[in-house]
Amino acid sequence: MPSLTKVWIFTLCLTFPGPNAVHADDPPEFIFQWGSRGAGEGQFSGPHGIEVDAEGNVYVVDTGNNRIQKFTSKGDFLLTWGSFGAQDGQFNHPHGVGIGPEGHIYVAETGNNRVQKFTSDGVFLTTWGSFGNGDGQFRHTHGLAVDSNGNVFVADRNQNRVQKFTSDGSFVMAWGTTGTGDGEFTGTNGVTIDFQDNVFVGDSSPRIQKFTNDGDFITSWGSSGAGDGQFNFPRGLSTDEFGNVYVADRNIHRMQKFTGVGEFITNWGTFGTDEGQFNFPYAIRASGDGFVFVADSNNHRVQKFRVFPCPWDLNIDGVVDVHDLILLLRSGDFTADNIRNLIAALGPCPDPGANECPYDLNDDGRVGVADLLILLRELGTRFNVTDLLALLSAWGACP
């Protein structure tokens, strides 16, 4: 976008009331939360894992209730599956969760020392693992992550190692031994994968270690403490679309954000029950569209934050929609009633070719962006059409 356009947008954002836009290196902005203690739909008992699929649906590992709950990105309940037990589709203290490139859901269970694989609707597909120290066996499964090829990485916490499997559970490799050197662990906690399929592991040392997809050590950062870049039990890990690393620093009740090589960016959170506060947060997940979700375990809730700015969200409500379009159009010298009517009519016409679709200005059988541009030209607006097209291309959730 040209620099002059950026200046214009900034001016417009200041013209209308609303909170300041968040910058990428600022602490994320609280959006909303959902959940309370209980066993009903949308309630939780110590959630320990969280994941977001390509459609923005949120999967929460409801550990104390031995189930998985699925929600929309707005926290609306969709479905749940699981109960206590050791049968297929049952759970015993589930912890980590990951989503494969085909949308399958993988869940690591501490009590049953196994991984289960489901469809996105909770239909059981397969399982693997048992208690032990052999290949494909576990002693306290913790974090879980899936790479772009569908390989599944499991933090085998009490054996101080990470195990790698194919998407159907075939053992590939393992790495890690007890210790504090490069590639050694004193308890593997969270695990996450970046867009280059590098593997990040939270270590109770405490520190974060970064590896290649085959377990070769790359770098590490962190030490014990409460300062920037220090940790006290780094439990949950996630990466975003830019390769930044988010860490749920459980015992300090905060989140920290780093570059992919461990440079500190920002942190947020303190102990408490208010918005943006935490009580032993166990997991964090970047959704890929500029938001992060946190499983706030002892507050029995999920919190959603916005990480990156959204220049077209002119009223700062978290989405780009008709309200932002109205703000843009008001920079001209006409009323916006016709624009409201046209936006309300967007979609197929009731009877293409007939006179029942007055806003099908180009007579193509539907009301779309082309009709909007024709209407705006006829109204003689003074704003830049390029800006309008950019806004329409951003329609939907903010990045």
C-alpha positions as CSV (number, residue, x, y, z in Angstrom):
1,M,0.0,0.0,0.0
2,P,1.5,3.4,-0.9
3,S,2.8,5.5,1.9
4,L,0.3,8.3,1.3
5,T,-2.5,5.9,1.7
6,K,-1.1,4.8,5.0
7,V,-1.0,8.3,6.3
8,W,-4.6,8.8,5.2
9,I,-5.7,5.7,7.1
10,F,-3.9,6.8,10.2
11,T,-5.7,10.2,10.1
12,L,-9.1,8.5,9.6
13,C,-8.5,6.2,12.6
14,L,-7.8,9.2,14.8
15,T,-10.9,10.9,13.5
16,F,-13.3,8.4,15.0
17,P,-13.4,7.3,18.6
18,G,-12.1,4.0,19.7
19,P,-9.0,2.4,21.4
20,N,-5.6,2.8,19.7
21,A,-4.6,0.0,17.3
22,V,-2.1,-2.5,18.7
23,H,1.4,-2.7,17.2
24,A,3.2,-5.9,16.6
25,D,5.7,-5.3,19.4
26,D,3.1,-4.2,22.0
27,P,1.5,-6.5,24.5
28,P,-1.4,-8.1,22.8
29,E,-4.9,-6.5,23.1
30,F,-7.5,-8.4,25.1
31,I,-10.5,-9.2,22.9
32,F,-12.8,-11.4,25.0
33,Q,-13.0,-14.6,27.1
34,W,-15.4,-17.5,27.7
35,G,-15.8,-20.3,30.2
36,S,-16.3,-21.0,33.9
37,R,-15.7,-23.9,36.2
38,G,-18.1,-26.8,35.6
39,A,-18.9,-29.8,33.4
40,G,-21.5,-28.2,31.1
41,E,-21.1,-27.0,27.5
42,G,-18.6,-24.2,27.4
43,Q,-17.5,-24.9,31.0
44,F,-14.1,-26.2,32.0
45,S,-12.1,-28.0,34.7
46,G,-8.5,-27.0,34.4
47,P,-8.0,-26.8,30.6
48,H,-4.4,-27.9,29.7
49,G,-4.3,-27.7,25.9
50,I,-5.7,-25.5,23.1
51,E,-5.5,-25.6,19.2
52,V,-7.0,-23.7,16.3
53,D,-7.9,-25.2,12.9
54,A,-7.7,-23.6,9.5
55,E,-11.3,-22.4,9.8
56,G,-10.6,-20.6,13.1
57,N,-12.4,-23.2,15.2
58,V,-10.9,-23.6,18.7
59,Y,-10.3,-27.0,20.3
60,V,-9.8,-27.0,24.1
61,V,-8.4,-29.9,26.1
62,D,-10.8,-29.9,29.1
63,T,-8.4,-32.0,31.2
64,G,-10.4,-32.3,34.4
65,N,-13.5,-33.3,32.5
66,N,-11.5,-35.8,30.3
67,R,-13.0,-34.4,27.1
68,I,-12.3,-32.1,24.1
69,Q,-14.6,-29.2,23.4
70,K,-14.8,-27.4,20.1
71,F,-15.9,-23.7,19.7
72,T,-16.0,-21.1,17.0
73,S,-13.4,-18.4,17.1
74,K,-16.0,-16.3,19.0
75,G,-16.3,-18.9,21.7
76,D,-19.6,-20.3,20.6
77,F,-19.9,-24.0,21.6
78,L,-20.0,-26.5,18.7
79,L,-19.5,-30.0,20.1
80,T,-17.7,-32.1,22.6
81,W,-16.4,-35.7,22.8
82,G,-14.7,-37.9,25.4
83,S,-15.2,-39.3,28.9
84,F,-13.0,-40.9,31.5
85,G,-11.6,-44.3,30.6
86,A,-9.1,-46.2,28.5
87,Q,-11.3,-47.2,25.6
88,D,-11.1,-45.7,22.1
89,G,-12.3,-42.1,22.3
90,Q,-12.0,-41.9,26.1
91,F,-9.4,-40.0,28.0
92,N,-7.4,-40.1,31.2
93,H,-5.9,-36.7,31.9
94,P,-5.5,-35.4,28.4
95,H,-2.8,-32.8,27.9
96,G,-1.4,-31.8,24.5
97,V,-3.4,-31.3,21.3
98,G,-2.4,-30.8,17.7
99,I,-4.0,-30.5,14.2
100,G,-2.6,-32.2,11.1
101,P,-2.5,-30.7,7.6
102,E,-5.7,-32.7,6.8
103,G,-7.5,-31.4,9.8
104,H,-7.2,-34.4,12.0
105,I,-7.0,-33.9,15.8
106,Y,-4.3,-35.5,17.8
107,V,-4.5,-35.7,21.6
108,A,-1.8,-36.8,24.1
109,E,-3.0,-38.4,27.3
110,T,-0.9,-38.5,30.4
111,G,-3.0,-41.1,32.3
112,N,-3.1,-43.6,29.4
113,N,0.3,-42.8,28.0
114,R,-0.9,-42.7,24.5
115,V,-1.9,-40.5,21.5
116,Q,-5.3,-40.7,19.9
117,K,-6.3,-39.4,16.5
118,F,-9.8,-38.1,15.6
119,T,-11.6,-36.3,12.8
120,S,-12.4,-32.7,13.4
121,D,-15.9,-33.8,14.6
122,G,-14.5,-36.1,17.2
123,V,-14.8,-39.4,15.4
124,F,-12.1,-41.8,16.6
125,L,-9.5,-42.9,13.9
126,T,-6.6,-44.6,15.6
127,T,-4.3,-44.7,18.7
128,W,-0.8,-45.6,19.7
129,G,1.4,-45.8,22.7
130,S,1.7,-47.4,26.1
131,F,3.6,-47.1,29.4
132,G,7.3,-47.8,29.0
133,N,10.6,-46.5,27.8
134,G,10.8,-48.2,24.4
135,D,10.2,-46.6,21.0
136,G,6.6,-45.4,20.9
137,Q,6.1,-45.8,24.6
138,F,5.7,-42.9,27.0
139,R,6.0,-41.9,30.6
140,H,3.9,-38.8,31.1
141,T,3.0,-37.4,27.7
142,H,2.8,-33.6,27.7
143,G,2.9,-31.3,24.7
144,L,2.1,-32.4,21.2
145,A,2.5,-30.7,17.8
146,V,2.1,-31.7,14.1
147,D,4.3,-30.5,11.2
148,S,3.3,-29.6,7.6
149,N,3.9,-33.2,6.5
150,G,1.6,-34.7,9.2
151,N,4.4,-35.9,11.5
152,V,3.5,-35.9,15.1
153,F,5.9,-34.8,17.8
154,V,5.2,-35.7,21.5
155,A,7.0,-34.4,24.6
156,D,7.7,-37.5,26.6
157,R,8.2,-35.6,29.8
158,N,9.5,-38.0,32.4
159,Q,11.9,-39.6,29.9
160,N,13.4,-36.3,28.9
161,R,12.9,-36.8,25.2
162,V,10.8,-35.9,22.2
163,Q,9.4,-38.7,20.0
164,K,8.5,-38.3,16.3
165,F,5.8,-40.4,14.5
166,T,4.1,-40.5,11.2
167,S,0.5,-39.4,11.0
168,D,-0.7,-43.0,11.6
169,G,1.5,-43.5,14.7
170,S,4.5,-45.3,13.1
171,F,7.7,-44.5,15.2
172,V,10.2,-42.4,13.3
173,M,12.8,-41.3,15.8
174,A,13.5,-39.8,19.3
175,W,16.0,-37.5,20.7
176,G,17.0,-36.2,24.1
177,T,18.6,-37.4,27.3
178,T,18.7,-36.1,30.9
179,G,20.8,-33.1,31.4
180,T,21.2,-29.3,30.8
181,G,23.4,-29.4,27.7
182,D,22.4,-28.8,24.1
183,G,19.7,-31.3,23.2
184,E,19.3,-32.5,26.8
185,F,16.3,-32.0,28.9
186,T,15.1,-31.9,32.5
187,G,11.5,-32.5,31.6
188,T,10.0,-31.8,28.2
189,N,6.9,-29.7,28.5
190,G,5.4,-27.9,25.5
191,V,6.4,-28.5,21.9
192,T,5.5,-26.5,18.8
193,I,6.4,-26.3,15.1
194,D,7.1,-23.2,13.0
195,F,6.3,-22.6,9.3
196,Q,9.7,-24.0,8.4
197,D,9.0,-27.2,10.4
198,N,11.6,-26.4,13.1
199,V,10.7,-27.8,16.5
200,F,10.7,-25.8,19.7
201,V,10.6,-27.6,23.1
202,G,10.0,-26.1,26.5
203,D,12.4,-27.5,29.0
204,S,12.0,-27.4,32.8
205,S,15.7,-26.2,33.1
206,P,14.0,-23.7,32.4
207,R,14.6,-22.7,28.8
208,I,13.4,-23.1,25.2
209,Q,15.4,-25.2,22.8
210,K,15.1,-25.1,19.0
211,F,15.8,-28.1,16.7
212,T,15.5,-29.0,13.1
213,N,12.7,-31.4,12.1
214,D,15.1,-34.3,12.6
215,G,16.2,-33.2,16.1
216,D,19.4,-31.5,15.4
217,F,20.1,-28.7,17.9
218,I,19.9,-25.1,16.6
219,T,19.8,-22.8,19.6
220,S,18.3,-22.2,23.0
221,W,17.4,-19.3,25.3
222,G,16.1,-18.7,28.8
223,S,17.1,-19.1,32.5
224,S,15.4,-19.3,35.8
225,G,13.8,-16.0,37.0
226,A,11.0,-13.5,36.4
227,G,12.8,-11.1,34.1
228,D,12.3,-10.7,30.3
229,G,13.3,-14.0,28.7
230,Q,13.4,-15.9,31.9
231,F,11.0,-18.6,32.9
232,N,9.5,-20.6,35.7
233,F,8.0,-23.7,34.1
234,P,7.5,-22.8,30.4
235,R,4.5,-25.0,29.8
236,G,2.7,-24.0,26.6
237,L,4.4,-23.1,23.3
238,S,3.1,-21.8,20.0
239,T,4.4,-20.1,16.8
240,D,2.7,-17.6,14.6
241,E,2.7,-17.1,10.8
242,F,5.8,-14.9,11.1
243,G,7.8,-17.5,13.1
244,N,7.5,-15.7,16.4
245,V,7.4,-18.0,19.5
246,Y,4.9,-17.6,22.3
247,V,5.5,-19.2,25.7
248,A,2.9,-19.7,28.5
249,D,5.1,-19.1,31.5
250,R,2.9,-21.1,33.8
251,N,4.2,-20.4,37.3
252,I,4.7,-16.6,36.7
253,H,1.2,-16.3,35.2
254,R,2.2,-14.6,32.1
255,M,2.8,-14.9,28.3
256,Q,6.1,-14.1,26.6
257,K,6.8,-13.5,22.9
258,F,10.1,-14.0,21.1
259,T,11.5,-14.1,17.6
260,G,12.3,-17.5,16.2
261,V,15.9,-17.2,17.5
262,G,14.9,-16.2,21.1
263,E,15.1,-12.4,21.0
264,F,12.6,-11.0,23.5
265,I,9.7,-9.0,22.0
266,T,7.1,-8.5,24.7
267,N,5.2,-10.1,27.6
268,W,1.8,-9.7,29.2
269,G,-0.2,-10.9,32.2
270,T,-0.1,-11.1,35.9
271,F,-1.7,-13.3,38.5
272,G,-5.5,-12.7,38.9
273,T,-8.9,-13.2,37.5
274,D,-9.4,-10.0,35.6
275,E,-9.2,-9.6,31.8
276,G,-5.7,-10.3,30.7
277,Q,-4.7,-11.8,34.0
278,F,-3.9,-15.5,34.5
279,N,-4.0,-18.3,37.1
280,F,-1.5,-21.1,36.0
281,P,-2.0,-20.8,32.2
282,Y,-1.1,-24.1,30.6
283,A,-1.3,-23.5,26.9
284,I,-1.2,-20.8,24.2
285,R,-2.0,-21.0,20.5
286,A,-1.6,-18.5,17.7
287,S,-4.5,-18.8,15.3
288,G,-2.6,-17.8,12.1
289,D,-4.7,-14.6,11.6
290,G,-3.2,-12.3,14.2
291,F,-4.9,-13.7,17.3
292,V,-3.7,-15.9,20.2
293,F,-5.8,-18.0,22.5
294,V,-4.7,-18.9,26.1
295,A,-6.0,-21.8,28.2
296,D,-6.2,-20.1,31.5
297,S,-6.3,-23.3,33.5
298,N,-7.1,-22.4,37.1
299,N,-9.5,-19.7,36.0
300,H,-11.2,-22.4,33.9
301,R,-11.5,-20.2,30.9
302,V,-10.1,-19.3,27.5
303,Q,-8.9,-15.8,26.7
304,K,-8.4,-14.3,23.2
305,F,-5.9,-11.6,22.3
306,R,-5.1,-9.7,19.2
307,V,-1.4,-9.6,18.4
308,F,-1.1,-7.7,15.1
309,P,-2.6,-4.4,14.0
310,C,-5.5,-4.2,11.6
311,P,-5.4,-1.0,9.6
312,W,-8.8,-1.4,8.0
313,D,-10.6,-2.1,11.3
314,L,-11.5,1.6,11.5
315,N,-13.8,1.2,14.5
316,I,-11.4,-1.2,16.3
317,D,-14.0,-3.9,17.0
318,G,-11.9,-6.9,15.8
319,V,-13.4,-7.4,12.3
320,V,-13.5,-5.6,9.0
321,D,-17.1,-5.2,8.1
322,V,-19.8,-2.8,6.9
323,H,-19.3,-0.5,9.9
324,D,-15.7,0.2,8.7
325,L,-16.9,0.7,5.2
326,I,-19.4,3.4,6.4
327,L,-16.5,5.2,8.2
328,L,-14.5,5.1,5.0
329,L,-17.4,6.4,2.9
330,R,-18.1,9.2,5.3
331,S,-14.9,10.8,4.2
332,G,-16.9,11.8,1.1
333,D,-19.8,14.2,1.0
334,F,-22.9,11.9,0.7
335,T,-25.1,9.9,3.0
336,A,-24.4,6.1,3.2
337,D,-28.0,4.7,3.1
338,N,-27.6,3.3,-0.4
339,I,-24.3,1.7,0.6
340,R,-26.0,0.0,3.6
341,N,-28.7,-1.3,1.3
342,L,-26.3,-2.6,-1.2
343,I,-24.1,-4.4,1.4
344,A,-27.3,-6.0,2.8
345,A,-28.1,-7.3,-0.6
346,L,-24.6,-8.8,-1.4
347,G,-25.1,-12.3,-2.9
348,P,-27.1,-14.0,-5.7
349,C,-30.1,-12.1,-7.0
350,P,-33.5,-13.7,-6.4
351,D,-34.3,-13.9,-10.1
352,P,-31.3,-13.1,-12.3
353,G,-32.3,-10.9,-15.3
354,A,-35.6,-9.7,-13.7
355,N,-36.2,-6.4,-12.1
356,E,-36.2,-7.8,-8.6
357,C,-32.6,-7.0,-7.9
358,P,-32.2,-3.2,-8.2
359,Y,-28.7,-3.2,-7.0
360,D,-27.4,-5.5,-9.7
361,L,-26.1,-2.5,-11.5
362,N,-24.0,-4.4,-14.0
363,D,-26.8,-7.0,-14.7
364,D,-24.7,-10.1,-14.0
365,G,-27.2,-11.8,-11.9
366,R,-25.8,-11.0,-8.5
367,V,-24.9,-8.1,-6.2
368,G,-21.1,-7.9,-5.7
369,V,-18.1,-5.6,-5.5
370,A,-18.5,-4.6,-9.1
371,D,-21.9,-3.2,-8.4
372,L,-20.6,-1.4,-5.3
373,L,-17.9,0.3,-7.4
374,I,-20.5,1.4,-10.0
375,L,-22.7,2.9,-7.3
376,L,-19.7,4.8,-5.8
377,R,-18.8,6.2,-9.1
378,E,-22.3,7.4,-9.7
379,L,-22.4,9.0,-6.3
380,G,-19.3,11.0,-7.2
381,T,-17.2,10.1,-4.1
382,R,-13.9,11.8,-3.4
383,F,-12.0,8.9,-1.8
384,N,-9.5,6.6,-3.4
385,V,-11.1,3.5,-4.9
386,T,-7.8,1.6,-4.3
387,D,-8.4,2.1,-0.6
388,L,-11.9,0.7,-0.9
389,L,-10.7,-2.4,-2.8
390,A,-8.1,-2.9,-0.1
391,L,-10.7,-2.8,2.6
392,L,-13.0,-5.2,0.8
393,S,-10.1,-7.6,0.3
394,A,-9.6,-7.6,4.1
395,W,-13.3,-8.3,4.8
396,G,-13.7,-10.6,7.8
397,A,-11.6,-11.2,10.9
398,C,-8.7,-8.8,11.4
399,P,-5.1,-10.1,11.1
